[in-house]
Amino acid sequence: MTATQKRSKRLIIRWTDAEHNELLRLAARAEITPTDYVRTRTLDKKLAPTEGRAPSVDRRLLASGIGRLADIGDTLKEIESQARAGETPYDHVLHPAIKRVIEASEAMLRALGVQP
């Protein structure tokens, strides 16, 4: 399409929830809009990711979520160690671990542009 051409035709497509979710997943993986994804697949066109939408991932938030997951892993190892030693992991260990799981999942959702 040249710079002077304008897209004026619309096409309405009905999707199942599963089909729509798959389209969104594939378009996000290709780092383009769902519209551009359908256009490139149906018209057998090549579209570089930079021509479509920029990735919608907040890398800072994603890194924060990954860091929190590492903390959770450490806490789970501590709980496992206590359980193997015959000790019961008490609230002072479990409650912070559960809180970190919730915080990490919320950070990952925000990084992906979804409100928790």
PLY file of the C-alpha trace (Angstrom):
ply
format ascii 1.0
element vertex 116
property float x
property float y
property float z
element edge 115
property int vertex1
property int vertex2
end_header
0.00 0.00 0.00
1.36 3.43 -0.87
1.25 6.43 1.43
-1.56 8.01 -0.63
-3.82 4.94 -0.57
-6.37 4.74 2.19
-8.07 1.63 3.45
-11.79 2.22 3.18
-13.29 -1.29 3.09
-14.28 -3.11 6.27
-14.74 -6.82 6.83
-16.58 -8.14 9.87
-15.56 -11.62 10.98
-17.26 -13.66 13.68
-14.88 -15.57 15.95
-15.32 -18.07 18.72
-13.63 -17.09 21.98
-10.95 -19.70 21.34
-10.30 -18.46 17.80
-10.14 -14.85 18.95
-7.73 -15.69 21.77
-5.54 -17.62 19.35
-5.51 -14.66 16.94
-4.51 -12.30 19.76
-1.76 -14.70 20.87
-0.34 -15.11 17.37
-0.45 -11.38 16.65
1.28 -10.57 19.94
3.96 -13.17 19.21
4.52 -11.57 15.80
4.52 -8.14 17.49
1.85 -6.80 15.14
-1.80 -5.86 15.49
-4.44 -8.56 15.03
-5.66 -6.69 11.92
-2.17 -6.69 10.41
-1.80 -10.36 11.32
-5.00 -11.32 9.48
-4.03 -9.12 6.53
-0.56 -10.64 6.20
-1.82 -14.21 6.54
-4.70 -13.86 4.11
-2.90 -11.79 1.48
0.40 -13.68 1.85
2.26 -10.47 2.60
5.41 -10.02 4.62
5.26 -7.51 7.45
8.19 -6.71 9.67
7.35 -6.30 13.38
8.44 -2.65 13.25
5.68 -1.95 10.72
3.02 -3.11 13.15
2.42 -2.43 16.78
5.29 -2.21 19.24
5.39 -4.99 21.83
2.93 -4.25 24.61
5.14 -5.66 27.37
6.48 -3.38 30.07
9.93 -4.92 30.48
10.58 -3.17 33.81
7.43 -4.63 35.34
8.16 -8.01 33.81
11.67 -8.00 35.30
10.16 -7.08 38.66
7.71 -9.99 38.41
10.51 -12.39 37.51
12.53 -11.15 40.49
9.56 -11.76 42.74
9.21 -15.28 41.36
12.85 -15.92 42.29
12.06 -14.76 45.85
9.07 -17.09 45.94
11.28 -19.98 44.81
13.68 -19.25 47.68
10.80 -19.18 50.16
9.43 -22.47 48.84
12.86 -24.05 49.28
12.88 -22.80 52.88
9.41 -24.27 53.49
10.49 -27.59 51.92
13.59 -27.64 54.11
11.51 -27.05 57.23
9.04 -29.75 56.23
11.85 -32.27 55.63
13.24 -31.46 59.07
9.85 -32.25 60.56
9.07 -28.62 61.35
5.80 -26.96 60.49
6.19 -23.82 58.39
4.50 -21.19 60.49
2.51 -18.16 59.51
5.62 -15.95 59.56
6.85 -17.93 56.53
3.62 -18.84 54.75
1.84 -15.48 54.79
4.74 -13.53 53.25
5.15 -16.28 50.63
1.49 -16.09 49.66
1.68 -12.29 49.54
4.71 -12.51 47.20
2.86 -14.94 44.91
-0.03 -12.46 44.61
2.33 -9.51 44.04
4.29 -11.40 41.38
1.17 -12.46 39.51
-0.18 -8.90 39.59
3.17 -7.52 38.33
3.19 -10.02 35.46
-0.38 -9.08 34.49
0.44 -5.36 34.57
3.55 -6.01 32.45
1.30 -7.60 29.86
-1.09 -4.64 29.96
-3.82 -6.38 31.94
-5.29 -4.87 35.10
-5.21 -7.44 37.94
0 1
1 2
2 3
3 4
4 5
5 6
6 7
7 8
8 9
9 10
10 11
11 12
12 13
13 14
14 15
15 16
16 17
17 18
18 19
19 20
20 21
21 22
22 23
23 24
24 25
25 26
26 27
27 28
28 29
29 30
30 31
31 32
32 33
33 34
34 35
35 36
36 37
37 38
38 39
39 40
40 41
41 42
42 43
43 44
44 45
45 46
46 47
47 48
48 49
49 50
50 51
51 52
52 53
53 54
54 55
55 56
56 57
57 58
58 59
59 60
60 61
61 62
62 63
63 64
64 65
65 66
66 67
67 68
68 69
69 70
70 71
71 72
72 73
73 74
74 75
75 76
76 77
77 78
78 79
79 80
80 81
81 82
82 83
83 84
84 85
85 86
86 87
87 88
88 89
89 90
90 91
91 92
92 93
93 94
94 95
95 96
96 97
97 98
98 99
99 100
100 101
101 102
102 103
103 104
104 105
105 106
106 107
107 108
108 109
109 110
110 111
111 112
112 113
113 114
114 115
